[in-house]
C-alpha cells in the first residue's frame, strides 16, 4: 500500500469533487465532474500508481503520482505513443508528488478520447529512459 501525504490526499479529493475545499458529501453523490485517468506503473523494483483529473475546458491535468522505490527520482512525465514528452510532472519526493499541470485543451481532449495513447514515466539517474512506466487508462 502506498502512503500518500495528507495534503496530497486532500488536494486530490478536492479536485475530483470539483470543489475548492473538502466537503462532507454523501457517498452516492461523490461523482467526479471531470474525466479521471489512471495508470499502474511497473519496472525495476517499483510498482507505482498515477491518478489524474482532466479538465478539458481549462486544459489542465491535476494528478497524484505515487512511486516509493525510485529514490531519488530524476523526473516524471507523460509521453505520447512516439515517445515525445507531452507533459512534465513533478517528480516524486518521499514516494509521492501531485500538482496541476497546464496541458492545453487539445492535449486534454486527446487524452480523454484515447488515454491509452499516453504513458506515465518516472526516471532515475540510472534509468533516464524510464525506471517505471505505464499506459493511461
Rosetta blueprint (number, residue, H / E / L):
1 X L
2 X L
3 X L
4 X L
5 X L
6 X H
7 X H
8 X H
9 X H
10 X H
11 X H
12 X H
13 X H
14 X H
15 X H
16 X H
17 X L
18 X L
19 X L
20 X L
21 X L
22 X L
23 X L
24 X L
25 X L
26 X L
27 X H
28 X H
29 X H
30 X L
31 X L
32 X L
33 X L
34 X L
35 X E
36 X E
37 X E
38 X E
39 X E
40 X E
41 X E
42 X E
43 X E
44 X L
45 X L
46 X E
47 X E
48 X E
49 X E
50 X E
51 X E
52 X E
53 X E
54 X E
55 X E
56 X L
57 X L
58 X L
59 X L
60 X E
61 X E
62 X E
63 X E
64 X E
65 X E
66 X E
67 X L
68 X L
69 X L
70 X L
71 X L
72 X L
73 X E
74 X E
75 X E
76 X E
77 X E
78 X E
79 X E
80 X E
81 X L
82 X L
83 X L
84 X L
85 X E
86 X E
87 X E
88 X E
89 X E
90 X L
91 X L
92 X L
93 X E
94 X L
95 X L
96 X E
97 X E
98 X E
99 X E
100 X E
101 X E
102 X E
103 X L
104 X L
105 X H
106 X H
107 X H
108 X H
109 X H
110 X H
111 X H
112 X H
113 X H
114 X L
115 X H
116 X H
117 X H
118 X E
119 X E
120 X E
121 X E
122 X E
123 X E
124 X E
125 X L
126 X L
127 X E
128 X E
129 X E
130 X E
131 X E
132 X E
133 X E
134 X E
135 X E
136 X L
137 X L
